[in-house]
Amino acid sequence: MDTTQLLKGVLDVAVLAVIQEEDGYGYDIVRRLRAAGLKEVGDASVYGTLRRLYTAGALSTYVVPSDGGPHRKYYGINAEGRTMLAEQRASWTRFANTMSLLLTEQHQPTATIRTIGDKS
């Protein structure tokens, strides 16, 4: 399965989860995502996600001087970002549970599958 499209749909929550652990600069965040198993994540995608999350108010930034090169812009999660992460974590859990049921219970009657997302 090509995971590129899946990754696009979950990159925001993955970045928030990584930054929740510890603030980081752009390439550091890319490296941590890859180390966590998202090997196909692209640098440009992560940098775009960081900008989008910052613009949405989910991240704060600060600059740290570097002895060996240019200053680094660090990203940290703020209260809005923690709220966003909690909501996306809950959505992901519901979605992943539904997909697991669909993929492992393929031979169940269709009526059963339709009620998975039912809140009643």
Backbone atoms as SQL, in Angstrom:
CREATE TABLE atoms (id INTEGER PRIMARY KEY, chain TEXT, resi INTEGER, resn TEXT, atom TEXT, x REAL, y REAL, z REAL);
INSERT INTO atoms VALUES
  (1, 'A', 1, 'MET', 'N', 0.848, -1.180, 0.000),
  (2, 'A', 1, 'MET', 'CA', 0.000, 0.000, 0.000),
  (3, 'A', 1, 'MET', 'C', 0.892, 1.241, 0.000),
  (4, 'A', 2, 'ASP', 'N', 0.546, 2.194, -0.838),
  (5, 'A', 2, 'ASP', 'CA', 1.259, 3.474, -0.870),
  (6, 'A', 2, 'ASP', 'C', 0.783, 4.312, 0.316),
  (7, 'A', 3, 'THR', 'N', 1.687, 4.591, 1.221),
  (8, 'A', 3, 'THR', 'CA', 1.313, 5.318, 2.436),
  (9, 'A', 3, 'THR', 'C', 1.405, 6.830, 2.284),
  (10, 'A', 4, 'THR', 'N', 1.782, 7.314, 1.109),
  (11, 'A', 4, 'THR', 'CA', 1.943, 8.748, 0.900),
  (12, 'A', 4, 'THR', 'C', 0.654, 9.507, 1.197),
  (13, 'A', 5, 'GLN', 'N', -0.458, 9.031, 0.676),
  (14, 'A', 5, 'GLN', 'CA', -1.737, 9.709, 0.903),
  (15, 'A', 5, 'GLN', 'C', -2.172, 9.604, 2.359),
  (16, 'A', 6, 'LEU', 'N', -1.923, 8.470, 2.992),
  (17, 'A', 6, 'LEU', 'CA', -2.250, 8.320, 4.412),
  (18, 'A', 6, 'LEU', 'C', -1.454, 9.316, 5.247),
  (19, 'A', 7, 'LEU', 'N', -0.180, 9.462, 4.916),
  (20, 'A', 7, 'LEU', 'CA', 0.701, 10.364, 5.656),
  (21, 'A', 7, 'LEU', 'C', 0.211, 11.805, 5.572),
  (22, 'A', 8, 'LYS', 'N', -0.262, 12.216, 4.405),
  (23, 'A', 8, 'LYS', 'CA', -0.783, 13.579, 4.260),
  (24, 'A', 8, 'LYS', 'C', -1.935, 13.839, 5.213),
  (25, 'A', 9, 'GLY', 'N', -2.746, 12.824, 5.451),
  (26, 'A', 9, 'GLY', 'CA', -3.905, 12.986, 6.315),
  (27, 'A', 9, 'GLY', 'C', -3.590, 13.005, 7.794),
  (28, 'A', 10, 'VAL', 'N', -2.415, 12.520, 8.171),
  (29, 'A', 10, 'VAL', 'CA', -2.092, 12.433, 9.597),
  (30, 'A', 10, 'VAL', 'C', -0.855, 13.235, 9.991),
  (31, 'A', 11, 'LEU', 'N', -0.292, 13.979, 9.071),
  (32, 'A', 11, 'LEU', 'CA', 0.949, 14.683, 9.368),
  (33, 'A', 11, 'LEU', 'C', 0.769, 15.747, 10.457),
  (34, 'A', 12, 'ASP', 'N', -0.347, 16.461, 10.444),
  (35, 'A', 12, 'ASP', 'CA', -0.579, 17.471, 11.491),
  (36, 'A', 12, 'ASP', 'C', -0.518, 16.844, 12.880),
  (37, 'A', 13, 'VAL', 'N', -1.256, 15.768, 13.082),
  (38, 'A', 13, 'VAL', 'CA', -1.305, 15.141, 14.406),
  (39, 'A', 13, 'VAL', 'C', 0.040, 14.504, 14.750),
  (40, 'A', 14, 'ALA', 'N', 0.751, 13.979, 13.765),
  (41, 'A', 14, 'ALA', 'CA', 2.071, 13.392, 14.025),
  (42, 'A', 14, 'ALA', 'C', 3.059, 14.467, 14.476),
  (43, 'A', 15, 'VAL', 'N', 3.036, 15.613, 13.820),
  (44, 'A', 15, 'VAL', 'CA', 3.930, 16.715, 14.197),
  (45, 'A', 15, 'VAL', 'C', 3.579, 17.222, 15.596),
  (46, 'A', 16, 'LEU', 'N', 2.300, 17.395, 15.868),
  (47, 'A', 16, 'LEU', 'CA', 1.898, 17.847, 17.203),
  (48, 'A', 16, 'LEU', 'C', 2.339, 16.853, 18.274),
  (49, 'A', 17, 'ALA', 'N', 2.206, 15.569, 17.995),
  (50, 'A', 17, 'ALA', 'CA', 2.600, 14.547, 18.971),
  (51, 'A', 17, 'ALA', 'C', 4.097, 14.577, 19.238),
  (52, 'A', 18, 'VAL', 'N', 4.884, 14.766, 18.193),
  (53, 'A', 18, 'VAL', 'CA', 6.343, 14.821, 18.361),
  (54, 'A', 18, 'VAL', 'C', 6.751, 16.068, 19.133),
  (55, 'A', 19, 'ILE', 'N', 6.131, 17.192, 18.821),
  (56, 'A', 19, 'ILE', 'CA', 6.478, 18.443, 19.501),
  (57, 'A', 19, 'ILE', 'C', 5.980, 18.441, 20.945),
  (58, 'A', 20, 'GLN', 'N', 4.906, 17.705, 21.224),
  (59, 'A', 20, 'GLN', 'CA', 4.413, 17.630, 22.594),
  (60, 'A', 20, 'GLN', 'C', 5.478, 17.021, 23.510),
  (61, 'A', 21, 'GLU', 'N', 6.231, 16.091, 22.987),
  (62, 'A', 21, 'GLU', 'CA', 7.291, 15.448, 23.769),
  (63, 'A', 21, 'GLU', 'C', 8.410, 16.429, 24.102),
  (64, 'A', 22, 'GLU', 'N', 8.768, 17.245, 23.107),
  (65, 'A', 22, 'GLU', 'CA', 9.878, 18.189, 23.282),
  (66, 'A', 22, 'GLU', 'C', 9.879, 19.176, 22.124),
  (67, 'A', 23, 'ASP', 'N', 10.107, 20.455, 22.412),
  (68, 'A', 23, 'ASP', 'CA', 10.214, 21.462, 21.352),
  (69, 'A', 23, 'ASP', 'C', 11.303, 21.037, 20.375),
  (70, 'A', 24, 'GLY', 'N', 11.210, 21.534, 19.151),
  (71, 'A', 24, 'GLY', 'CA', 12.239, 21.183, 18.179),
  (72, 'A', 24, 'GLY', 'C', 12.265, 22.151, 17.021),
  (73, 'A', 25, 'TYR', 'N', 13.373, 22.149, 16.291),
  (74, 'A', 25, 'TYR', 'CA', 13.493, 22.931, 15.059),
  (75, 'A', 25, 'TYR', 'C', 13.132, 22.023, 13.892),
  (76, 'A', 26, 'GLY', 'N', 12.951, 22.612, 12.734),
  (77, 'A', 26, 'GLY', 'CA', 12.432, 21.902, 11.575),
  (78, 'A', 26, 'GLY', 'C', 13.051, 20.544, 11.290),
  (79, 'A', 27, 'TYR', 'N', 14.361, 20.512, 11.037),
  (80, 'A', 27, 'TYR', 'CA', 14.966, 19.241, 10.665),
  (81, 'A', 27, 'TYR', 'C', 14.961, 18.249, 11.821),
  (82, 'A', 28, 'ASP', 'N', 15.058, 18.733, 13.044),
  (83, 'A', 28, 'ASP', 'CA', 14.979, 17.864, 14.217),
  (84, 'A', 28, 'ASP', 'C', 13.628, 17.152, 14.249),
  (85, 'A', 29, 'ILE', 'N', 12.570, 17.857, 13.932),
  (86, 'A', 29, 'ILE', 'CA', 11.226, 17.277, 13.918),
  (87, 'A', 29, 'ILE', 'C', 11.118, 16.236, 12.804),
  (88, 'A', 30, 'VAL', 'N', 11.674, 16.539, 11.632),
  (89, 'A', 30, 'VAL', 'CA', 11.702, 15.570, 10.533),
  (90, 'A', 30, 'VAL', 'C', 12.419, 14.301, 10.993),
  (91, 'A', 31, 'ARG', 'N', 13.556, 14.453, 11.600),
  (92, 'A', 31, 'ARG', 'CA', 14.366, 13.317, 12.062),
  (93, 'A', 31, 'ARG', 'C', 13.604, 12.478, 13.087),
  (94, 'A', 32, 'ARG', 'N', 12.922, 13.132, 14.008),
  (95, 'A', 32, 'ARG', 'CA', 12.160, 12.418, 15.036),
  (96, 'A', 32, 'ARG', 'C', 10.966, 11.667, 14.445),
  (97, 'A', 33, 'LEU', 'N', 10.307, 12.261, 13.449),
  (98, 'A', 33, 'LEU', 'CA', 9.208, 11.570, 12.777),
  (99, 'A', 33, 'LEU', 'C', 9.725, 10.321, 12.056),
  (100, 'A', 34, 'ARG', 'N', 10.846, 10.453, 11.378),
  (101, 'A', 34, 'ARG', 'CA', 11.432, 9.297, 10.683),
  (102, 'A', 34, 'ARG', 'C', 11.867, 8.222, 11.666),
  (103, 'A', 35, 'ALA', 'N', 12.447, 8.632, 12.778),
  (104, 'A', 35, 'ALA', 'CA', 12.882, 7.676, 13.798),
  (105, 'A', 35, 'ALA', 'C', 11.676, 6.936, 14.400),
  (106, 'A', 36, 'ALA', 'N', 10.517, 7.591, 14.422),
  (107, 'A', 36, 'ALA', 'CA', 9.298, 6.976, 14.960),
  (108, 'A', 36, 'ALA', 'C', 8.665, 6.002, 13.974),
  (109, 'A', 37, 'GLY', 'N', 9.195, 5.957, 12.731),
  (110, 'A', 37, 'GLY', 'CA', 8.668, 5.017, 11.750),
  (111, 'A', 37, 'GLY', 'C', 8.058, 5.637, 10.512),
  (112, 'A', 38, 'LEU', 'N', 7.961, 6.959, 10.472),
  (113, 'A', 38, 'LEU', 'CA', 7.412, 7.628, 9.284),
  (114, 'A', 38, 'LEU', 'C', 8.555, 7.940, 8.319),
  (115, 'A', 39, 'LYS', 'N', 9.142, 6.898, 7.767),
  (116, 'A', 39, 'LYS', 'CA', 10.339, 7.010, 6.928),
  (117, 'A', 39, 'LYS', 'C', 10.122, 7.849, 5.673),
  (118, 'A', 40, 'GLU', 'N', 8.904, 7.860, 5.155),
  (119, 'A', 40, 'GLU', 'CA', 8.629, 8.538, 3.883),
  (120, 'A', 40, 'GLU', 'C', 8.305, 10.017, 4.029),
  (121, 'A', 41, 'VAL', 'N', 8.321, 10.542, 5.253),
  (122, 'A', 41, 'VAL', 'CA', 7.955, 11.939, 5.445),
  (123, 'A', 41, 'VAL', 'C', 8.991, 12.842, 4.780),
  (124, 'A', 42, 'GLY', 'N', 8.509, 13.821, 4.024),
  (125, 'A', 42, 'GLY', 'CA', 9.398, 14.730, 3.313),
  (126, 'A', 42, 'GLY', 'C', 9.674, 15.994, 4.105),
  (127, 'A', 43, 'ASP', 'N', 10.875, 16.520, 3.937),
  (128, 'A', 43, 'ASP', 'CA', 11.256, 17.752, 4.624),
  (129, 'A', 43, 'ASP', 'C', 10.260, 18.872, 4.330),
  (130, 'A', 44, 'ALA', 'N', 9.958, 19.084, 3.050),
  (131, 'A', 44, 'ALA', 'CA', 9.075, 20.187, 2.658),
  (132, 'A', 44, 'ALA', 'C', 7.683, 20.023, 3.258),
  (133, 'A', 45, 'SER', 'N', 7.197, 18.803, 3.341),
  (134, 'A', 45, 'SER', 'CA', 5.875, 18.559, 3.925),
  (135, 'A', 45, 'SER', 'C', 5.851, 18.953, 5.394),
  (136, 'A', 46, 'VAL', 'N', 6.910, 18.606, 6.118),
  (137, 'A', 46, 'VAL', 'CA', 6.964, 18.933, 7.543),
  (138, 'A', 46, 'VAL', 'C', 7.083, 20.436, 7.744),
  (139, 'A', 47, 'TYR', 'N', 7.944, 21.095, 6.957),
  (140, 'A', 47, 'TYR', 'CA', 8.091, 22.544, 7.095),
  (141, 'A', 47, 'TYR', 'C', 6.775, 23.251, 6.789),
  (142, 'A', 48, 'GLY', 'N', 6.050, 22.782, 5.767),
  (143, 'A', 48, 'GLY', 'CA', 4.743, 23.355, 5.450),
  (144, 'A', 48, 'GLY', 'C', 3.738, 23.134, 6.567),
  (145, 'A', 49, 'THR', 'N', 3.788, 21.957, 7.170),
  (146, 'A', 49, 'THR', 'CA', 2.897, 21.635, 8.284),
  (147, 'A', 49, 'THR', 'C', 3.206, 22.515, 9.488),
  (148, 'A', 50, 'LEU', 'N', 4.481, 22.720, 9.767),
  (149, 'A', 50, 'LEU', 'CA', 4.864, 23.596, 10.879),
  (150, 'A', 50, 'LEU', 'C', 4.333, 25.012, 10.666),
  (151, 'A', 51, 'ARG', 'N', 4.481, 25.538, 9.451),
  (152, 'A', 51, 'ARG', 'CA', 3.967, 26.887, 9.154),
  (153, 'A', 51, 'ARG', 'C', 2.448, 26.945, 9.313),
  (154, 'A', 52, 'ARG', 'N', 1.772, 25.919, 8.804),
  (155, 'A', 52, 'ARG', 'CA', 0.311, 25.894, 8.872),
  (156, 'A', 52, 'ARG', 'C', -0.164, 25.809, 10.332),
  (157, 'A', 53, 'LEU', 'N', 0.473, 24.956, 11.137),
  (158, 'A', 53, 'LEU', 'CA', 0.090, 24.825, 12.543),
  (159, 'A', 53, 'LEU', 'C', 0.396, 26.104, 13.323),
  (160, 'A', 54, 'TYR', 'N', 1.495, 26.766, 12.985),
  (161, 'A', 54, 'TYR', 'CA', 1.830, 28.035, 13.632),
  (162, 'A', 54, 'TYR', 'C', 0.777, 29.094, 13.284),
  (163, 'A', 55, 'THR', 'N', 0.415, 29.178, 12.020),
  (164, 'A', 55, 'THR', 'CA', -0.590, 30.133, 11.561),
  (165, 'A', 55, 'THR', 'C', -1.948, 29.857, 12.209),
  (166, 'A', 56, 'ALA', 'N', -2.251, 28.575, 12.430),
  (167, 'A', 56, 'ALA', 'CA', -3.521, 28.194, 13.057),
  (168, 'A', 56, 'ALA', 'C', -3.524, 28.454, 14.564),
  (169, 'A', 57, 'GLY', 'N', -2.373, 28.853, 15.119),
  (170, 'A', 57, 'GLY', 'CA', -2.305, 29.169, 16.535),
  (171, 'A', 57, 'GLY', 'C', -1.983, 27.985, 17.433),
  (172, 'A', 58, 'ALA', 'N', -1.589, 26.850, 16.838),
  (173, 'A', 58, 'ALA', 'CA', -1.313, 25.641, 17.619),
  (174, 'A', 58, 'ALA', 'C', 0.122, 25.570, 18.133),
  (175, 'A', 59, 'LEU', 'N', 1.012, 26.361, 17.528),
  (176, 'A', 59, 'LEU', 'CA', 2.422, 26.329, 17.901),
  (177, 'A', 59, 'LEU', 'C', 2.932, 27.725, 18.223),
  (178, 'A', 60, 'SER', 'N', 3.901, 27.769, 19.102),
  (179, 'A', 60, 'SER', 'CA', 4.650, 28.995, 19.383),
  (180, 'A', 60, 'SER', 'C', 6.055, 28.779, 18.838),
  (181, 'A', 61, 'THR', 'N', 6.759, 29.879, 18.576),
  (182, 'A', 61, 'THR', 'CA', 8.127, 29.755, 18.066),
  (183, 'A', 61, 'THR', 'C', 9.065, 30.636, 18.879),
  (184, 'A', 62, 'TYR', 'N', 10.324, 30.251, 18.865),
  (185, 'A', 62, 'TYR', 'CA', 11.387, 31.071, 19.443),
  (186, 'A', 62, 'TYR', 'C', 12.688, 30.707, 18.741),
  (187, 'A', 63, 'VAL', 'N', 13.627, 31.631, 18.750),
  (188, 'A', 63, 'VAL', 'CA', 14.896, 31.446, 18.041),
  (189, 'A', 63, 'VAL', 'C', 16.001, 31.171, 19.057),
  (190, 'A', 64, 'VAL', 'N', 16.833, 30.189, 18.721),
  (191, 'A', 64, 'VAL', 'CA', 17.970, 29.823, 19.568),
  (192, 'A', 64, 'VAL', 'C', 19.239, 30.003, 18.750),
  (193, 'A', 65, 'PRO', 'N', 20.179, 30.807, 19.247),
  (194, 'A', 65, 'PRO', 'CA', 21.451, 30.975, 18.528),
  (195, 'A', 65, 'PRO', 'C', 22.189, 29.640, 18.415),
  (196, 'A', 66, 'SER', 'N', 22.899, 29.475, 17.315),
  (197, 'A', 66, 'SER', 'CA', 23.661, 28.248, 17.082),
  (198, 'A', 66, 'SER', 'C', 25.136, 28.598, 16.914),
  (199, 'A', 67, 'ASP', 'N', 25.994, 27.862, 17.579),
  (200, 'A', 67, 'ASP', 'CA', 27.436, 28.085, 17.450),
  (201, 'A', 67, 'ASP', 'C', 27.956, 27.662, 16.080),
  (202, 'A', 68, 'GLY', 'N', 27.340, 26.633, 15.501),
  (203, 'A', 68, 'GLY', 'CA', 27.863, 26.072, 14.265),
  (204, 'A', 68, 'GLY', 'C', 27.102, 26.438, 13.013),
  (205, 'A', 69, 'GLY', 'N', 26.383, 27.523, 12.996),
  (206, 'A', 69, 'GLY', 'CA', 25.632, 27.892, 11.799),
  (207, 'A', 69, 'GLY', 'C', 24.557, 28.904, 12.115),
  (208, 'A', 70, 'PRO', 'N', 23.552, 28.954, 11.250),
  (209, 'A', 70, 'PRO', 'CA', 22.486, 29.948, 11.452),
  (210, 'A', 70, 'PRO', 'C', 21.663, 29.638, 12.705),
  (211, 'A', 71, 'HIS', 'N', 21.003, 30.659, 13.214),
  (212, 'A', 71, 'HIS', 'CA', 20.113, 30.481, 14.354),
  (213, 'A', 71, 'HIS', 'C', 19.006, 29.502, 13.972),
  (214, 'A', 72, 'ARG', 'N', 18.488, 28.803, 14.955),
  (215, 'A', 72, 'ARG', 'CA', 17.435, 27.821, 14.702),
  (216, 'A', 72, 'ARG', 'C', 16.117, 28.302, 15.281),
  (217, 'A', 73, 'LYS', 'N', 15.080, 28.146, 14.466),
  (218, 'A', 73, 'LYS', 'CA', 13.727, 28.490, 14.898),
  (219, 'A', 73, 'LYS', 'C', 13.103, 27.238, 15.500),
  (220, 'A', 74, 'TYR', 'N', 12.801, 27.300, 16.789),
  (221, 'A', 74, 'TYR', 'CA', 12.187, 26.182, 17.493),
  (222, 'A', 74, 'TYR', 'C', 10.680, 26.349, 17.540),
  (223, 'A', 75, 'TYR', 'N', 9.993, 25.211, 17.498),
  (224, 'A', 75, 'TYR', 'CA', 8.542, 25.180, 17.588),
  (225, 'A', 75, 'TYR', 'C', 8.158, 24.457, 18.873),
  (226, 'A', 76, 'GLY', 'N', 7.179, 25.016, 19.586),
  (227, 'A', 76, 'GLY', 'CA', 6.658, 24.391, 20.794),
  (228, 'A', 76, 'GLY', 'C', 5.140, 24.391, 20.747),
  (229, 'A', 77, 'ILE', 'N', 4.559, 23.363, 21.306),
  (230, 'A', 77, 'ILE', 'CA', 3.097, 23.268, 21.329),
  (231, 'A', 77, 'ILE', 'C', 2.561, 24.182, 22.434),
  (232, 'A', 78, 'ASN', 'N', 1.448, 24.845, 22.176),
  (233, 'A', 78, 'ASN', 'CA', 0.835, 25.714, 23.182),
  (234, 'A', 78, 'ASN', 'C', -0.534, 25.129, 23.562),
  (235, 'A', 79, 'ALA', 'N', -1.310, 25.865, 24.341),
  (236, 'A', 79, 'ALA', 'CA', -2.608, 25.361, 24.812),
  (237, 'A', 79, 'ALA', 'C', -3.536, 25.008, 23.651),
  (238, 'A', 80, 'GLU', 'N', -3.583, 25.862, 22.646),
  (239, 'A', 80, 'GLU', 'CA', -4.425, 25.589, 21.470),
  (240, 'A', 80, 'GLU', 'C', -3.963, 24.309, 20.774),
  (241, 'A', 81, 'GLY', 'N', -2.670, 24.128, 20.660),
  (242, 'A', 81, 'GLY', 'CA', -2.120, 22.926, 20.039),
  (243, 'A', 81, 'GLY', 'C', -2.413, 21.672, 20.837),
  (244, 'A', 82, 'ARG', 'N', -2.349, 21.782, 22.168),
  (245, 'A', 82, 'ARG', 'CA', -2.676, 20.622, 23.011),
  (246, 'A', 82, 'ARG', 'C', -4.148, 20.228, 22.857),
  (247, 'A', 83, 'THR', 'N', -5.011, 21.226, 22.758),
  (248, 'A', 83, 'THR', 'CA', -6.432, 20.955, 22.527),
  (249, 'A', 83, 'THR', 'C', -6.620, 20.276, 21.167),
  (250, 'A', 84, 'MET', 'N', -5.964, 20.826, 20.148),
  (251, 'A', 84, 'MET', 'CA', -6.042, 20.264, 18.802),
  (252, 'A', 84, 'MET', 'C', -5.531, 18.820, 18.790),
  (253, 'A', 85, 'LEU', 'N', -4.428, 18.572, 19.476),
  (254, 'A', 85, 'LEU', 'CA', -3.857, 17.230, 19.538),
  (255, 'A', 85, 'LEU', 'C', -4.823, 16.267, 20.220),
  (256, 'A', 86, 'ALA', 'N', -5.425, 16.671, 21.311),
  (257, 'A', 86, 'ALA', 'CA', -6.372, 15.798, 22.017),
  (258, 'A', 86, 'ALA', 'C', -7.560, 15.442, 21.124),
  (259, 'A', 87, 'GLU', 'N', -8.084, 16.435, 20.405),
  (260, 'A', 87, 'GLU', 'CA', -9.212, 16.188, 19.495),
  (261, 'A', 87, 'GLU', 'C', -8.811, 15.265, 18.359),
  (262, 'A', 88, 'GLN', 'N', -7.645, 15.513, 17.763),
  (263, 'A', 88, 'GLN', 'CA', -7.193, 14.682, 16.653),
  (264, 'A', 88, 'GLN', 'C', -6.825, 13.277, 17.116),
  (265, 'A', 89, 'ARG', 'N', -6.298, 13.159, 18.324),
  (266, 'A', 89, 'ARG', 'CA', -5.981, 11.840, 18.883),
  (267, 'A', 89, 'ARG', 'C', -7.272, 11.024, 19.037),
  (268, 'A', 90, 'ALA', 'N', -8.332, 11.647, 19.542),
  (269, 'A', 90, 'ALA', 'CA', -9.619, 10.956, 19.708),
  (270, 'A', 90, 'ALA', 'C', -10.196, 10.566, 18.346),
  (271, 'A', 91, 'SER', 'N', -10.124, 11.473, 17.372),
  (272, 'A', 91, 'SER', 'CA', -10.619, 11.173, 16.020),
  (273, 'A', 91, 'SER', 'C', -9.834, 10.022, 15.407),
  (274, 'A', 92, 'TRP', 'N', -8.522, 10.054, 15.572),
  (275, 'A', 92, 'TRP', 'CA', -7.682, 8.988, 15.021),
  (276, 'A', 92, 'TRP', 'C', -8.039, 7.640, 15.650),
  (277, 'A', 93, 'THR', 'N', -8.237, 7.612, 16.946),
  (278, 'A', 93, 'THR', 'CA', -8.554, 6.360, 17.630),
  (279, 'A', 93, 'THR', 'C', -9.864, 5.780, 17.103),
  (280, 'A', 94, 'ARG', 'N', -10.881, 6.630, 16.950),
  (281, 'A', 94, 'ARG', 'CA', -12.164, 6.167, 16.396),
  (282, 'A', 94, 'ARG', 'C', -11.983, 5.644, 14.974),
  (283, 'A', 95, 'PHE', 'N', -11.260, 6.397, 14.163),
  (284, 'A', 95, 'PHE', 'CA', -11.050, 6.012, 12.766),
  (285, 'A', 95, 'PHE', 'C', -10.266, 4.706, 12.671),
  (286, 'A', 96, 'ALA', 'N', -9.179, 4.590, 13.428),
  (287, 'A', 96, 'ALA', 'CA', -8.340, 3.389, 13.392),
  (288, 'A', 96, 'ALA', 'C', -9.122, 2.167, 13.868),
  (289, 'A', 97, 'ASN', 'N', -9.949, 2.336, 14.905),
  (290, 'A', 97, 'ASN', 'CA', -10.770, 1.221, 15.380),
  (291, 'A', 97, 'ASN', 'C', -11.763, 0.772, 14.311),
  (292, 'A', 98, 'THR', 'N', -12.377, 1.732, 13.642),
  (293, 'A', 98, 'THR', 'CA', -13.317, 1.412, 12.576),
  (294, 'A', 98, 'THR', 'C', -12.622, 0.675, 11.437),
  (295, 'A', 99, 'MET', 'N', -11.465, 1.183, 11.021),
  (296, 'A', 99, 'MET', 'CA', -10.734, 0.536, 9.932),
  (297, 'A', 99, 'MET', 'C', -10.286, -0.869, 10.324),
  (298, 'A', 100, 'SER', 'N', -9.863, -1.044, 11.561),
  (299, 'A', 100, 'SER', 'CA', -9.463, -2.376, 12.031),
  (300, 'A', 100, 'SER', 'C', -10.635, -3.345, 11.963),
  (301, 'A', 101, 'LEU', 'N', -11.795, -2.875, 12.384),
  (302, 'A', 101, 'LEU', 'CA', -12.986, -3.727, 12.292),
  (303, 'A', 101, 'LEU', 'C', -13.320, -4.064, 10.843),
  (304, 'A', 102, 'LEU', 'N', -13.268, -3.066, 9.985),
  (305, 'A', 102, 'LEU', 'CA', -13.574, -3.308, 8.575),
  (306, 'A', 102, 'LEU', 'C', -12.598, -4.301, 7.954),
  (307, 'A', 103, 'LEU', 'N', -11.351, -4.179, 8.287),
  (308, 'A', 103, 'LEU', 'CA', -10.343, -5.032, 7.656),
  (309, 'A', 103, 'LEU', 'C', -10.268, -6.425, 8.267),
  (310, 'A', 104, 'THR', 'N', -10.626, -6.582, 9.526),
  (311, 'A', 104, 'THR', 'CA', -10.540, -7.898, 10.144),
  (312, 'A', 104, 'THR', 'C', -11.876, -8.627, 10.172),
  (313, 'A', 105, 'GLU', 'N', -12.954, -7.922, 10.009),
  (314, 'A', 105, 'GLU', 'CA', -14.284, -8.526, 10.050),
  (315, 'A', 105, 'GLU', 'C', -14.947, -8.438, 8.677),
  (316, 'A', 106, 'GLN', 'N', -14.200, -8.715, 7.643),
  (317, 'A', 106, 'GLN', 'CA', -14.704, -8.556, 6.276),
  (318, 'A', 106, 'GLN', 'C', -15.949, -9.387, 5.987),
  (319, 'A', 107, 'HIS', 'N', -16.097, -10.476, 6.673),
  (320, 'A', 107, 'HIS', 'CA', -17.204, -11.374, 6.358),
  (321, 'A', 107, 'HIS', 'C', -18.420, -11.156, 7.245),
  (322, 'A', 108, 'GLN', 'N', -18.432, -10.101, 8.033),
  (323, 'A', 108, 'GLN', 'CA', -19.592, -9.786, 8.865),
  (324, 'A', 108, 'GLN', 'C', -20.678, -9.166, 7.978),
  (325, 'A', 109, 'PRO', 'N', -21.911, -9.295, 8.381),
  (326, 'A', 109, 'PRO', 'CA', -22.997, -8.687, 7.605),
  (327, 'A', 109, 'PRO', 'C', -22.816, -7.173, 7.491),
  (328, 'A', 110, 'THR', 'N', -23.209, -6.626, 6.361),
  (329, 'A', 110, 'THR', 'CA', -23.090, -5.197, 6.092),
  (330, 'A', 110, 'THR', 'C', -23.800, -4.363, 7.150),
  (331, 'A', 111, 'ALA', 'N', -24.930, -4.828, 7.655),
  (332, 'A', 111, 'ALA', 'CA', -25.674, -4.069, 8.669),
  (333, 'A', 111, 'ALA', 'C', -24.830, -3.839, 9.911),
  (334, 'A', 112, 'THR', 'N', -24.014, -4.808, 10.265),
  (335, 'A', 112, 'THR', 'CA', -23.144, -4.659, 11.429),
  (336, 'A', 112, 'THR', 'C', -22.090, -3.594, 11.168),
  (337, 'A', 113, 'ILE', 'N', -21.504, -3.599, 10.000),
  (338, 'A', 113, 'ILE', 'CA', -20.455, -2.635, 9.649),
  (339, 'A', 113, 'ILE', 'C', -21.021, -1.227, 9.631),
  (340, 'A', 114, 'ARG', 'N', -22.212, -1.034, 9.185),
  (341, 'A', 114, 'ARG', 'CA', -22.802, 0.302, 9.107),
  (342, 'A', 114, 'ARG', 'C', -23.017, 0.920, 10.482),
  (343, 'A', 115, 'THR', 'N', -23.137, 0.122, 11.519),
  (344, 'A', 115, 'THR', 'CA', -23.426, 0.678, 12.839),
  (345, 'A', 115, 'THR', 'C', -22.173, 0.977, 13.650),
  (346, 'A', 116, 'ILE', 'N', -20.987, 0.768, 13.106),
  (347, 'A', 116, 'ILE', 'CA', -19.746, 0.982, 13.848),
  (348, 'A', 116, 'ILE', 'C', -19.643, 2.418, 14.356),
  (349, 'A', 117, 'GLY', 'N', -19.929, 3.382, 13.521),
  (350, 'A', 117, 'GLY', 'CA', -19.823, 4.784, 13.918),
  (351, 'A', 117, 'GLY', 'C', -21.052, 5.314, 14.638),
  (352, 'A', 118, 'ASP', 'N', -22.044, 4.466, 14.790),
  (353, 'A', 118, 'ASP', 'CA', -23.274, 4.860, 15.447),
  (354, 'A', 118, 'ASP', 'C', -23.045, 5.167, 16.912),
  (355, 'A', 119, 'LYS', 'N', -23.552, 6.285, 17.398),
  (356, 'A', 119, 'LYS', 'CA', -23.350, 6.676, 18.789),
  (357, 'A', 119, 'LYS', 'C', -24.469, 6.175, 19.692),
  (358, 'A', 120, 'SER', 'N', -25.437, 5.469, 19.139),
  (359, 'A', 120, 'SER', 'CA', -26.559, 4.997, 19.961),
  (360, 'A', 120, 'SER', 'C', -26.242, 3.723, 20.689);
